[in-house]
């Protein structure tokens, strides 16, 4: 596990991500983060600019010719229908 950092939650529910964490993860103003609640744990992940670029690499041929961003949006819409 990485270095532990402490933050304080404001009355409005806001937190400040420490500079060292922002630098290490390449988080800049305007970036979007995914907030994932896993039991008693809160996980923040930087969203990629493009899911297609994020999925390129191993098994790249699986996604050739597929608009990955559209595919993900379609899957999310299906989840809302459930």
PDB file with SEQRES, HELIX, SHEET and CRYST1 records, atoms N, CA, C and O in Angstrom:
SEQRES   1 A   82  UNK UNK UNK UNK UNK UNK UNK UNK UNK UNK UNK UNK UNK          
SEQRES   2 A   82  UNK UNK UNK UNK UNK UNK UNK UNK UNK UNK UNK UNK UNK          
SEQRES   3 A   82  UNK UNK UNK UNK UNK UNK UNK UNK UNK UNK UNK UNK UNK          
SEQRES   4 A   82  UNK UNK UNK UNK UNK UNK UNK UNK UNK UNK UNK UNK UNK          
SEQRES   5 A   82  UNK UNK UNK UNK UNK UNK UNK UNK UNK UNK UNK UNK UNK          
SEQRES   6 A   82  UNK UNK UNK UNK UNK UNK UNK UNK UNK UNK UNK UNK UNK          
SEQRES   7 A   82  UNK UNK UNK UNK                                              
HELIX    1 AA1 UNK A   19  UNK A   25  1                                   7    
HELIX    2 AA2 UNK A   51  UNK A   55  1                                   5    
HELIX    3 AA3 UNK A   60  UNK A   63  1                                   4    
HELIX    4 AA4 UNK A   68  UNK A   81  1                                  14    
SHEET    1 AA1 2 UNK A  33  UNK A  38  0                                        
SHEET    2 AA1 2 UNK A  41  UNK A  46 -1                                        
CRYST1    1.000    1.000    1.000  90.00  90.00  90.00 P 1           1          
ATOM      1  N   UNK A   1       0.841  -1.173   0.000  1.00  0.00           N  
ATOM      2  CA  UNK A   1       0.000   0.000   0.000  1.00  0.00           C  
ATOM      3  C   UNK A   1       0.884   1.234   0.000  1.00  0.00           C  
ATOM      4  O   UNK A   1       2.022   1.190   0.468  1.00  0.00           O  
ATOM      5  N   UNK A   2       0.355   2.346  -0.532  1.00  0.00           N  
ATOM      6  CA  UNK A   2       1.137   3.559  -0.652  1.00  0.00           C  
ATOM      7  C   UNK A   2       1.178   4.375   0.618  1.00  0.00           C  
ATOM      8  O   UNK A   2       0.766   3.923   1.687  1.00  0.00           O  
ATOM      9  N   UNK A   3       1.678   5.574   0.481  1.00  0.00           N  
ATOM     10  CA  UNK A   3       1.804   6.503   1.602  1.00  0.00           C  
ATOM     11  C   UNK A   3       0.416   6.965   2.050  1.00  0.00           C  
ATOM     12  O   UNK A   3      -0.424   7.301   1.215  1.00  0.00           O  
ATOM     13  N   UNK A   4       0.170   6.982   3.359  1.00  0.00           N  
ATOM     14  CA  UNK A   4      -1.113   7.441   3.896  1.00  0.00           C  
ATOM     15  C   UNK A   4      -1.061   8.946   4.124  1.00  0.00           C  
ATOM     16  O   UNK A   4      -0.086   9.472   4.660  1.00  0.00           O  
ATOM     17  N   UNK A   5      -2.113   9.622   3.714  1.00  0.00           N  
ATOM     18  CA  UNK A   5      -2.234  11.059   3.900  1.00  0.00           C  
ATOM     19  C   UNK A   5      -3.558  11.332   4.598  1.00  0.00           C  
ATOM     20  O   UNK A   5      -4.515  10.576   4.430  1.00  0.00           O  
ATOM     21  N   UNK A   6      -3.621  12.390   5.369  1.00  0.00           N  
ATOM     22  CA  UNK A   6      -4.832  12.744   6.088  1.00  0.00           C  
ATOM     23  C   UNK A   6      -5.408  14.027   5.503  1.00  0.00           C  
ATOM     24  O   UNK A   6      -4.674  14.974   5.224  1.00  0.00           O  
ATOM     25  N   UNK A   7      -6.735  14.052   5.319  1.00  0.00           N  
ATOM     26  CA  UNK A   7      -7.437  15.251   4.867  1.00  0.00           C  
ATOM     27  C   UNK A   7      -8.617  15.484   5.795  1.00  0.00           C  
ATOM     28  O   UNK A   7      -9.060  14.572   6.494  1.00  0.00           O  
ATOM     29  N   UNK A   8      -9.121  16.704   5.799  1.00  0.00           N  
ATOM     30  CA  UNK A   8     -10.269  17.058   6.624  1.00  0.00           C  
ATOM     31  C   UNK A   8     -11.447  17.368   5.712  1.00  0.00           C  
ATOM     32  O   UNK A   8     -11.289  18.037   4.692  1.00  0.00           O  
ATOM     33  N   UNK A   9     -12.618  16.885   6.076  1.00  0.00           N  
ATOM     34  CA  UNK A   9     -13.838  17.137   5.309  1.00  0.00           C  
ATOM     35  C   UNK A   9     -14.434  18.464   5.777  1.00  0.00           C  
ATOM     36  O   UNK A   9     -14.619  18.675   6.975  1.00  0.00           O  
ATOM     37  N   UNK A  10     -14.734  19.359   4.830  1.00  0.00           N  
ATOM     38  CA  UNK A  10     -15.320  20.654   5.182  1.00  0.00           C  
ATOM     39  C   UNK A  10     -16.806  20.474   5.501  1.00  0.00           C  
ATOM     40  O   UNK A  10     -17.369  19.400   5.288  1.00  0.00           O  
ATOM     41  N   UNK A  11     -17.430  21.531   6.011  1.00  0.00           N  
ATOM     42  CA  UNK A  11     -18.858  21.463   6.328  1.00  0.00           C  
ATOM     43  C   UNK A  11     -19.686  21.219   5.066  1.00  0.00           C  
ATOM     44  O   UNK A  11     -20.798  20.699   5.147  1.00  0.00           O  
ATOM     45  N   UNK A  12     -19.153  21.588   3.906  1.00  0.00           N  
ATOM     46  CA  UNK A  12     -19.842  21.360   2.639  1.00  0.00           C  
ATOM     47  C   UNK A  12     -19.537  19.999   2.029  1.00  0.00           C  
ATOM     48  O   UNK A  12     -19.979  19.697   0.920  1.00  0.00           O  
ATOM     49  N   UNK A  13     -18.774  19.169   2.761  1.00  0.00           N  
ATOM     50  CA  UNK A  13     -18.453  17.831   2.263  1.00  0.00           C  
ATOM     51  C   UNK A  13     -17.256  17.793   1.330  1.00  0.00           C  
ATOM     52  O   UNK A  13     -17.011  16.771   0.688  1.00  0.00           O  
ATOM     53  N   UNK A  14     -16.512  18.874   1.242  1.00  0.00           N  
ATOM     54  CA  UNK A  14     -15.364  18.931   0.336  1.00  0.00           C  
ATOM     55  C   UNK A  14     -14.088  18.496   1.046  1.00  0.00           C  
ATOM     56  O   UNK A  14     -13.935  18.647   2.258  1.00  0.00           O  
ATOM     57  N   UNK A  15     -13.172  17.946   0.236  1.00  0.00           N  
ATOM     58  CA  UNK A  15     -11.833  17.630   0.730  1.00  0.00           C  
ATOM     59  C   UNK A  15     -10.829  18.224  -0.249  1.00  0.00           C  
ATOM     60  O   UNK A  15     -11.151  18.476  -1.410  1.00  0.00           O  
ATOM     61  N   UNK A  16      -9.617  18.442   0.228  1.00  0.00           N  
ATOM     62  CA  UNK A  16      -8.531  18.888  -0.633  1.00  0.00           C  
ATOM     63  C   UNK A  16      -7.595  17.697  -0.798  1.00  0.00           C  
ATOM     64  O   UNK A  16      -7.138  17.113   0.184  1.00  0.00           O  
ATOM     65  N   UNK A  17      -7.317  17.346  -2.045  1.00  0.00           N  
ATOM     66  CA  UNK A  17      -6.382  16.255  -2.316  1.00  0.00           C  
ATOM     67  C   UNK A  17      -4.970  16.822  -2.153  1.00  0.00           C  
ATOM     68  O   UNK A  17      -4.610  17.789  -2.824  1.00  0.00           O  
ATOM     69  N   UNK A  18      -4.176  16.230  -1.275  1.00  0.00           N  
ATOM     70  CA  UNK A  18      -2.835  16.770  -1.029  1.00  0.00           C  
ATOM     71  C   UNK A  18      -1.996  16.843  -2.307  1.00  0.00           C  
ATOM     72  O   UNK A  18      -2.099  15.995  -3.193  1.00  0.00           O  
ATOM     73  N   UNK A  19      -1.166  17.883  -2.369  1.00  0.00           N  
ATOM     74  CA  UNK A  19      -0.328  18.132  -3.543  1.00  0.00           C  
ATOM     75  C   UNK A  19       0.475  16.905  -3.957  1.00  0.00           C  
ATOM     76  O   UNK A  19       0.542  16.587  -5.145  1.00  0.00           O  
ATOM     77  N   UNK A  20       1.082  16.214  -3.005  1.00  0.00           N  
ATOM     78  CA  UNK A  20       1.909  15.063  -3.343  1.00  0.00           C  
ATOM     79  C   UNK A  20       1.074  13.987  -4.058  1.00  0.00           C  
ATOM     80  O   UNK A  20       1.562  13.336  -4.982  1.00  0.00           O  
ATOM     81  N   UNK A  21      -0.167  13.805  -3.634  1.00  0.00           N  
ATOM     82  CA  UNK A  21      -1.038  12.822  -4.279  1.00  0.00           C  
ATOM     83  C   UNK A  21      -1.429  13.289  -5.679  1.00  0.00           C  
ATOM     84  O   UNK A  21      -1.438  12.496  -6.621  1.00  0.00           O  
ATOM     85  N   UNK A  22      -1.755  14.589  -5.817  1.00  0.00           N  
ATOM     86  CA  UNK A  22      -2.110  15.127  -7.139  1.00  0.00           C  
ATOM     87  C   UNK A  22      -0.950  14.995  -8.112  1.00  0.00           C  
ATOM     88  O   UNK A  22      -1.140  14.616  -9.268  1.00  0.00           O  
ATOM     89  N   UNK A  23       0.248  15.308  -7.644  1.00  0.00           N  
ATOM     90  CA  UNK A  23       1.424  15.220  -8.514  1.00  0.00           C  
ATOM     91  C   UNK A  23       1.707  13.778  -8.910  1.00  0.00           C  
ATOM     92  O   UNK A  23       1.992  13.495 -10.073  1.00  0.00           O  
ATOM     93  N   UNK A  24       1.629  12.874  -7.952  1.00  0.00           N  
ATOM     94  CA  UNK A  24       1.925  11.467  -8.223  1.00  0.00           C  
ATOM     95  C   UNK A  24       0.944  10.867  -9.226  1.00  0.00           C  
ATOM     96  O   UNK A  24       1.319  10.031 -10.048  1.00  0.00           O  
ATOM     97  N   UNK A  25      -0.319  11.299  -9.154  1.00  0.00           N  
ATOM     98  CA  UNK A  25      -1.347  10.753 -10.039  1.00  0.00           C  
ATOM     99  C   UNK A  25      -1.590  11.605 -11.282  1.00  0.00           C  
ATOM    100  O   UNK A  25      -2.372  11.224 -12.152  1.00  0.00           O  
ATOM    101  N   UNK A  26      -0.927  12.749 -11.366  1.00  0.00           N  
ATOM    102  CA  UNK A  26      -1.104  13.610 -12.528  1.00  0.00           C  
ATOM    103  C   UNK A  26      -2.465  14.277 -12.566  1.00  0.00           C  
ATOM    104  O   UNK A  26      -3.014  14.506 -13.644  1.00  0.00           O  
ATOM    105  N   UNK A  27      -3.021  14.594 -11.397  1.00  0.00           N  
ATOM    106  CA  UNK A  27      -4.338  15.237 -11.321  1.00  0.00           C  
ATOM    107  C   UNK A  27      -4.155  16.741 -11.436  1.00  0.00           C  
ATOM    108  O   UNK A  27      -3.371  17.345 -10.702  1.00  0.00           O  
ATOM    109  N   UNK A  28      -4.894  17.338 -12.373  1.00  0.00           N  
ATOM    110  CA  UNK A  28      -4.829  18.778 -12.611  1.00  0.00           C  
ATOM    111  C   UNK A  28      -6.209  19.388 -12.416  1.00  0.00           C  
ATOM    112  O   UNK A  28      -7.212  18.676 -12.448  1.00  0.00           O  
ATOM    113  N   UNK A  29      -6.269  20.720 -12.211  1.00  0.00           N  
ATOM    114  CA  UNK A  29      -7.579  21.372 -12.104  1.00  0.00           C  
ATOM    115  C   UNK A  29      -8.442  21.045 -13.322  1.00  0.00           C  
ATOM    116  O   UNK A  29      -7.975  21.096 -14.460  1.00  0.00           O  
ATOM    117  N   UNK A  30      -9.689  20.713 -13.070  1.00  0.00           N  
ATOM    118  CA  UNK A  30     -10.612  20.375 -14.149  1.00  0.00           C  
ATOM    119  C   UNK A  30     -10.694  18.885 -14.455  1.00  0.00           C  
ATOM    120  O   UNK A  30     -11.621  18.447 -15.135  1.00  0.00           O  
ATOM    121  N   UNK A  31      -9.729  18.092 -13.959  1.00  0.00           N  
ATOM    122  CA  UNK A  31      -9.798  16.641 -14.165  1.00  0.00           C  
ATOM    123  C   UNK A  31     -11.015  16.086 -13.441  1.00  0.00           C  
ATOM    124  O   UNK A  31     -11.451  16.634 -12.429  1.00  0.00           O  
ATOM    125  N   UNK A  32     -11.557  15.000 -13.968  1.00  0.00           N  
ATOM    126  CA  UNK A  32     -12.701  14.344 -13.343  1.00  0.00           C  
ATOM    127  C   UNK A  32     -12.209  13.102 -12.627  1.00  0.00           C  
ATOM    128  O   UNK A  32     -11.347  12.377 -13.124  1.00  0.00           O  
ATOM    129  N   UNK A  33     -12.776  12.866 -11.438  1.00  0.00           N  
ATOM    130  CA  UNK A  33     -12.417  11.704 -10.640  1.00  0.00           C  
ATOM    131  C   UNK A  33     -13.636  10.811 -10.468  1.00  0.00           C  
ATOM    132  O   UNK A  33     -14.768  11.286 -10.376  1.00  0.00           O  
ATOM    133  N   UNK A  34     -13.386   9.528 -10.428  1.00  0.00           N  
ATOM    134  CA  UNK A  34     -14.424   8.554 -10.128  1.00  0.00           C  
ATOM    135  C   UNK A  34     -14.367   8.293  -8.633  1.00  0.00           C  
ATOM    136  O   UNK A  34     -13.295   8.024  -8.090  1.00  0.00           O  
ATOM    137  N   UNK A  35     -15.511   8.369  -7.961  1.00  0.00           N  
ATOM    138  CA  UNK A  35     -15.596   8.097  -6.529  1.00  0.00           C  
ATOM    139  C   UNK A  35     -16.253   6.734  -6.383  1.00  0.00           C  
ATOM    140  O   UNK A  35     -17.380   6.529  -6.832  1.00  0.00           O  
ATOM    141  N   UNK A  36     -15.545   5.802  -5.753  1.00  0.00           N  
ATOM    142  CA  UNK A  36     -16.036   4.436  -5.590  1.00  0.00           C  
ATOM    143  C   UNK A  36     -16.061   4.107  -4.100  1.00  0.00           C  
ATOM    144  O   UNK A  36     -15.047   4.226  -3.413  1.00  0.00           O  
ATOM    145  N   UNK A  37     -17.227   3.693  -3.606  1.00  0.00           N  
ATOM    146  CA  UNK A  37     -17.358   3.309  -2.198  1.00  0.00           C  
ATOM    147  C   UNK A  37     -17.272   1.796  -2.134  1.00  0.00           C  
ATOM    148  O   UNK A  37     -18.084   1.092  -2.733  1.00  0.00           O  
ATOM    149  N   UNK A  38     -16.292   1.306  -1.412  1.00  0.00           N  
ATOM    150  CA  UNK A  38     -16.065  -0.130  -1.261  1.00  0.00           C  
ATOM    151  C   UNK A  38     -16.123  -0.466   0.223  1.00  0.00           C  
ATOM    152  O   UNK A  38     -15.118  -0.402   0.931  1.00  0.00           O  
ATOM    153  N   UNK A  39     -17.310  -0.823   0.676  1.00  0.00           N  
ATOM    154  CA  UNK A  39     -17.487  -1.095   2.099  1.00  0.00           C  
ATOM    155  C   UNK A  39     -17.255   0.173   2.887  1.00  0.00           C  
ATOM    156  O   UNK A  39     -17.971   1.156   2.698  1.00  0.00           O  
ATOM    157  N   UNK A  40     -16.271   0.171   3.766  1.00  0.00           N  
ATOM    158  CA  UNK A  40     -15.930   1.334   4.580  1.00  0.00           C  
ATOM    159  C   UNK A  40     -14.815   2.170   3.942  1.00  0.00           C  
ATOM    160  O   UNK A  40     -14.258   3.057   4.590  1.00  0.00           O  
ATOM    161  N   UNK A  41     -14.489   1.889   2.674  1.00  0.00           N  
ATOM    162  CA  UNK A  41     -13.375   2.548   2.004  1.00  0.00           C  
ATOM    163  C   UNK A  41     -13.878   3.421   0.866  1.00  0.00           C  
ATOM    164  O   UNK A  41     -14.766   3.019   0.114  1.00  0.00           O  
ATOM    165  N   UNK A  42     -13.316   4.609   0.738  1.00  0.00           N  
ATOM    166  CA  UNK A  42     -13.617   5.518  -0.355  1.00  0.00           C  
ATOM    167  C   UNK A  42     -12.407   5.535  -1.282  1.00  0.00           C  
ATOM    168  O   UNK A  42     -11.292   5.804  -0.837  1.00  0.00           O  
ATOM    169  N   UNK A  43     -12.614   5.251  -2.562  1.00  0.00           N  
ATOM    170  CA  UNK A  43     -11.530   5.199  -3.532  1.00  0.00           C  
ATOM    171  C   UNK A  43     -11.767   6.291  -4.573  1.00  0.00           C  
ATOM    172  O   UNK A  43     -12.856   6.385  -5.141  1.00  0.00           O  
ATOM    173  N   UNK A  44     -10.762   7.104  -4.820  1.00  0.00           N  
ATOM    174  CA  UNK A  44     -10.807   8.129  -5.863  1.00  0.00           C  
ATOM    175  C   UNK A  44      -9.877   7.707  -6.985  1.00  0.00           C  
ATOM    176  O   UNK A  44      -8.723   7.358  -6.740  1.00  0.00           O  
ATOM    177  N   UNK A  45     -10.376   7.737  -8.225  1.00  0.00           N  
ATOM    178  CA  UNK A  45      -9.552   7.375  -9.383  1.00  0.00           C  
ATOM    179  C   UNK A  45      -9.702   8.453 -10.446  1.00  0.00           C  
ATOM    180  O   UNK A  45     -10.807   8.918 -10.725  1.00  0.00           O  
ATOM    181  N   UNK A  46      -8.587   8.841 -11.029  1.00  0.00           N  
ATOM    182  CA  UNK A  46      -8.627   9.813 -12.123  1.00  0.00           C  
ATOM    183  C   UNK A  46      -9.213   9.139 -13.350  1.00  0.00           C  
ATOM    184  O   UNK A  46      -8.775   8.056 -13.738  1.00  0.00           O  
ATOM    185  N   UNK A  47     -10.203   9.776 -13.961  1.00  0.00           N  
ATOM    186  CA  UNK A  47     -10.772   9.231 -15.185  1.00  0.00           C  
ATOM    187  C   UNK A  47      -9.851   9.565 -16.348  1.00  0.00           C  
ATOM    188  O   UNK A  47      -9.302  10.666 -16.399  1.00  0.00           O  
ATOM    189  N   UNK A  48      -9.673   8.650 -17.270  1.00  0.00           N  
ATOM    190  CA  UNK A  48      -8.827   8.946 -18.434  1.00  0.00           C  
ATOM    191  C   UNK A  48      -9.535   9.920 -19.370  1.00  0.00           C  
ATOM    192  O   UNK A  48     -10.762  10.021 -19.361  1.00  0.00           O  
ATOM    193  N   UNK A  49      -8.756  10.634 -20.177  1.00  0.00           N  
ATOM    194  CA  UNK A  49      -9.361  11.519 -21.176  1.00  0.00           C  
ATOM    195  C   UNK A  49     -10.188  10.702 -22.157  1.00  0.00           C  
ATOM    196  O   UNK A  49     -11.228  11.154 -22.636  1.00  0.00           O  
ATOM    197  N   UNK A  50      -9.719   9.505 -22.450  1.00  0.00           N  
ATOM    198  CA  UNK A  50     -10.410   8.626 -23.394  1.00  0.00           C  
ATOM    199  C   UNK A  50     -10.295   7.189 -22.903  1.00  0.00           C  
ATOM    200  O   UNK A  50      -9.196   6.688 -22.667  1.00  0.00           O  
ATOM    201  N   UNK A  51     -11.438   6.534 -22.752  1.00  0.00           N  
ATOM    202  CA  UNK A  51     -11.399   5.130 -22.360  1.00  0.00           C  
ATOM    203  C   UNK A  51     -10.761   4.287 -23.466  1.00  0.00           C  
ATOM    204  O   UNK A  51     -10.144   3.259 -23.188  1.00  0.00           O  
ATOM    205  N   UNK A  52     -10.909   4.721 -24.713  1.00  0.00           N  
ATOM    206  CA  UNK A  52     -10.310   3.982 -25.826  1.00  0.00           C  
ATOM    207  C   UNK A  52      -8.799   3.944 -25.688  1.00  0.00           C  
ATOM    208  O   UNK A  52      -8.181   2.897 -25.877  1.00  0.00           O  
ATOM    209  N   UNK A  53      -8.198   5.089 -25.357  1.00  0.00           N  
ATOM    210  CA  UNK A  53      -6.746   5.120 -25.169  1.00  0.00           C  
ATOM    211  C   UNK A  53      -6.344   4.291 -23.953  1.00  0.00           C  
ATOM    212  O   UNK A  53      -5.305   3.631 -23.962  1.00  0.00           O  
ATOM    213  N   UNK A  54      -7.167   4.327 -22.907  1.00  0.00           N  
ATOM    214  CA  UNK A  54      -6.867   3.579 -21.685  1.00  0.00           C  
ATOM    215  C   UNK A  54      -6.870   2.082 -21.947  1.00  0.00           C  
ATOM    216  O   UNK A  54      -6.096   1.339 -21.344  1.00  0.00           O  
ATOM    217  N   UNK A  55      -7.751   1.636 -22.857  1.00  0.00           N  
ATOM    218  CA  UNK A  55      -7.867   0.214 -23.148  1.00  0.00           C  
ATOM    219  C   UNK A  55      -6.903  -0.257 -24.232  1.00  0.00           C  
ATOM    220  O   UNK A  55      -6.834  -1.452 -24.520  1.00  0.00           O  
ATOM    221  N   UNK A  56      -6.157   0.673 -24.838  1.00  0.00           N  
ATOM    222  CA  UNK A  56      -5.204   0.245 -25.845  1.00  0.00           C  
ATOM    223  C   UNK A  56      -4.010  -0.395 -25.150  1.00  0.00           C  
ATOM    224  O   UNK A  56      -3.666  -0.019 -24.029  1.00  0.00           O  
ATOM    225  N   UNK A  57      -3.397  -1.334 -25.792  1.00  0.00           N  
ATOM    226  CA  UNK A  57      -2.277  -2.057 -25.195  1.00  0.00           C  
ATOM    227  C   UNK A  57      -2.559  -3.540 -25.263  1.00  0.00           C  
ATOM    228  O   UNK A  57      -2.901  -4.050 -26.331  1.00  0.00           O  
ATOM    229  N   UNK A  58      -2.426  -4.257 -24.140  1.00  0.00           N  
ATOM    230  CA  UNK A  58      -2.719  -5.692 -24.162  1.00  0.00           C  
ATOM    231  C   UNK A  58      -4.151  -5.922 -24.643  1.00  0.00           C  
ATOM    232  O   UNK A  58      -5.071  -5.207 -24.244  1.00  0.00           O  
ATOM    233  N   UNK A  59      -4.324  -6.896 -25.477  1.00  0.00           N  
ATOM    234  CA  UNK A  59      -5.636  -7.269 -26.030  1.00  0.00           C  
ATOM    235  C   UNK A  59      -6.240  -6.152 -26.875  1.00  0.00           C  
ATOM    236  O   UNK A  59      -7.458  -6.059 -27.026  1.00  0.00           O  
ATOM    237  N   UNK A  60      -5.383  -5.320 -27.415  1.00  0.00           N  
ATOM    238  CA  UNK A  60      -5.832  -4.203 -28.240  1.00  0.00           C  
ATOM    239  C   UNK A  60      -6.742  -4.661 -29.381  1.00  0.00           C  
ATOM    240  O   UNK A  60      -7.709  -3.982 -29.726  1.00  0.00           O  
ATOM    241  N   UNK A  61      -6.421  -5.823 -29.963  1.00  0.00           N  
ATOM    242  CA  UNK A  61      -7.199  -6.314 -31.112  1.00  0.00           C  
ATOM    243  C   UNK A  61      -8.659  -6.562 -30.761  1.00  0.00           C  
ATOM    244  O   UNK A  61      -9.513  -6.534 -31.647  1.00  0.00           O  
ATOM    245  N   UNK A  62      -8.966  -6.803 -29.502  1.00  0.00           N  
ATOM    246  CA  UNK A  62     -10.352  -7.028 -29.090  1.00  0.00           C  
ATOM    247  C   UNK A  62     -11.187  -5.775 -29.342  1.00  0.00           C  
ATOM    248  O   UNK A  62     -12.373  -5.871 -29.654  1.00  0.00           O  
ATOM    249  N   UNK A  63     -10.571  -4.603 -29.207  1.00  0.00           N  
ATOM    250  CA  UNK A  63     -11.300  -3.347 -29.311  1.00  0.00           C  
ATOM    251  C   UNK A  63     -11.121  -2.653 -30.660  1.00  0.00           C  
ATOM    252  O   UNK A  63     -11.665  -1.567 -30.862  1.00  0.00           O  
ATOM    253  N   UNK A  64     -10.365  -3.256 -31.593  1.00  0.00           N  
ATOM    254  CA  UNK A  64     -10.177  -2.637 -32.908  1.00  0.00           C  
ATOM    255  C   UNK A  64     -11.526  -2.417 -33.585  1.00  0.00           C  
ATOM    256  O   UNK A  64     -12.339  -3.336 -33.685  1.00  0.00           O  
ATOM    257  N   UNK A  65     -11.751  -1.199 -34.044  1.00  0.00           N  
ATOM    258  CA  UNK A  65     -12.983  -0.879 -34.753  1.00  0.00           C  
ATOM    259  C   UNK A  65     -14.167  -0.611 -33.847  1.00  0.00           C  
ATOM    260  O   UNK A  65     -15.262  -0.338 -34.339  1.00  0.00           O  
ATOM    261  N   UNK A  66     -13.980  -0.681 -32.540  1.00  0.00           N  
ATOM    262  CA  UNK A  66     -15.075  -0.445 -31.602  1.00  0.00           C  
ATOM    263  C   UNK A  66     -14.917   0.938 -30.986  1.00  0.00           C  
ATOM    264  O   UNK A  66     -13.835   1.291 -30.517  1.00  0.00           O  
ATOM    265  N   UNK A  67     -15.991   1.722 -30.987  1.00  0.00           N  
ATOM    266  CA  UNK A  67     -15.985   3.010 -30.300  1.00  0.00           C  
ATOM    267  C   UNK A  67     -16.202   2.705 -28.821  1.00  0.00           C  
ATOM    268  O   UNK A  67     -17.338   2.565 -28.368  1.00  0.00           O  
ATOM    269  N   UNK A  68     -15.111   2.604 -28.076  1.00  0.00           N  
ATOM    270  CA  UNK A  68     -15.162   2.157 -26.686  1.00  0.00           C  
ATOM    271  C   UNK A  68     -15.969   3.124 -25.822  1.00  0.00           C  
ATOM    272  O   UNK A  68     -16.727   2.686 -24.955  1.00  0.00           O  
ATOM    273  N   UNK A  69     -15.819   4.433 -26.045  1.00  0.00           N  
ATOM    274  CA  UNK A  69     -16.578   5.401 -25.256  1.00  0.00           C  
ATOM    275  C   UNK A  69     -18.082   5.211 -25.469  1.00  0.00           C  
ATOM    276  O   UNK A  69     -18.858   5.277 -24.515  1.00  0.00           O  
ATOM    277  N   UNK A  70     -18.493   4.976 -26.720  1.00  0.00           N  
ATOM    278  CA  UNK A  70     -19.915   4.733 -27.013  1.00  0.00           C  
ATOM    279  C   UNK A  70     -20.374   3.420 -26.384  1.00  0.00           C  
ATOM    280  O   UNK A  70     -21.488   3.334 -25.868  1.00  0.00           O  
ATOM    281  N   UNK A  71     -19.527   2.407 -26.426  1.00  0.00           N  
ATOM    282  CA  UNK A  71     -19.859   1.115 -25.825  1.00  0.00           C  
ATOM    283  C   UNK A  71     -20.094   1.258 -24.322  1.00  0.00           C  
ATOM    284  O   UNK A  71     -21.059   0.715 -23.784  1.00  0.00           O  
ATOM    285  N   UNK A  72     -19.215   1.983 -23.657  1.00  0.00           N  
ATOM    286  CA  UNK A  72     -19.341   2.174 -22.214  1.00  0.00           C  
ATOM    287  C   UNK A  72     -20.606   2.966 -21.897  1.00  0.00           C  
ATOM    288  O   UNK A  72     -21.324   2.631 -20.955  1.00  0.00           O  
ATOM    289  N   UNK A  73     -20.887   4.013 -22.675  1.00  0.00           N  
ATOM    290  CA  UNK A  73     -22.109   4.798 -22.456  1.00  0.00           C  
ATOM    291  C   UNK A  73     -23.346   3.925 -22.619  1.00  0.00           C  
ATOM    292  O   UNK A  73     -24.299   4.043 -21.849  1.00  0.00           O  
ATOM    293  N   UNK A  74     -23.333   3.051 -23.618  1.00  0.00           N  
ATOM    294  CA  UNK A  74     -24.453   2.138 -23.857  1.00  0.00           C  
ATOM    295  C   UNK A  74     -24.640   1.177 -22.676  1.00  0.00           C  
ATOM    296  O   UNK A  74     -25.765   0.917 -22.250  1.00  0.00           O  
ATOM    297  N   UNK A  75     -23.538   0.661 -22.163  1.00  0.00           N  
ATOM    298  CA  UNK A  75     -23.613  -0.239 -21.011  1.00  0.00           C  
ATOM    299  C   UNK A  75     -24.171   0.479 -19.788  1.00  0.00           C  
ATOM    300  O   UNK A  75     -24.981  -0.085 -19.051  1.00  0.00           O  
ATOM    301  N   UNK A  76     -23.744   1.714 -19.570  1.00  0.00           N  
ATOM    302  CA  UNK A  76     -24.238   2.466 -18.415  1.00  0.00           C  
ATOM    303  C   UNK A  76     -25.727   2.735 -18.525  1.00  0.00           C  
ATOM    304  O   UNK A  76     -26.450   2.669 -17.532  1.00  0.00           O  
ATOM    305  N   UNK A  77     -26.189   3.040 -19.740  1.00  0.00           N  
ATOM    306  CA  UNK A  77     -27.630   3.249 -19.956  1.00  0.00           C  
ATOM    307  C   UNK A  77     -28.400   1.975 -19.627  1.00  0.00           C  
ATOM    308  O   UNK A  77     -29.493   2.039 -19.065  1.00  0.00           O  
ATOM    309  N   UNK A  78     -27.840   0.829 -19.970  1.00  0.00           N  
ATOM    310  CA  UNK A  78     -28.496  -0.454 -19.681  1.00  0.00           C  
ATOM    311  C   UNK A  78     -28.606  -0.670 -18.181  1.00  0.00           C  
ATOM    312  O   UNK A  78     -29.599  -1.219 -17.704  1.00  0.00           O  
ATOM    313  N   UNK A  79     -27.593  -0.243 -17.433  1.00  0.00           N  
ATOM    314  CA  UNK A  79     -27.633  -0.392 -15.970  1.00  0.00           C  
ATOM    315  C   UNK A  79     -28.776   0.441 -15.390  1.00  0.00           C  
ATOM    316  O   UNK A  79     -29.445   0.020 -14.446  1.00  0.00           O  
ATOM    317  N   UNK A  80     -28.995   1.640 -15.968  1.00  0.00           N  
ATOM    318  CA  UNK A  80     -30.073   2.520 -15.470  1.00  0.00           C  
ATOM    319  C   UNK A  80     -31.439   1.894 -15.687  1.00  0.00           C  
ATOM    320  O   UNK A  80     -32.370   2.185 -14.937  1.00  0.00           O  
ATOM    321  N   UNK A  81     -31.583   1.040 -16.695  1.00  0.00           N  
ATOM    322  CA  UNK A  81     -32.856   0.401 -17.006  1.00  0.00           C  
ATOM    323  C   UNK A  81     -33.219  -0.693 -16.021  1.00  0.00           C  
ATOM    324  O   UNK A  81     -34.380  -1.092 -15.933  1.00  0.00           O  
ATOM    325  N   UNK A  82     -32.230  -1.182 -15.277  1.00  0.00           N  
ATOM    326  CA  UNK A  82     -32.473  -2.303 -14.359  1.00  0.00           C  
ATOM    327  C   UNK A  82     -33.147  -1.867 -13.087  1.00  0.00           C  
ATOM    328  O   UNK A  82     -33.418  -2.694 -12.217  1.00  0.00           O  
TER     329      UNK A  82                                                      
END                                                                             
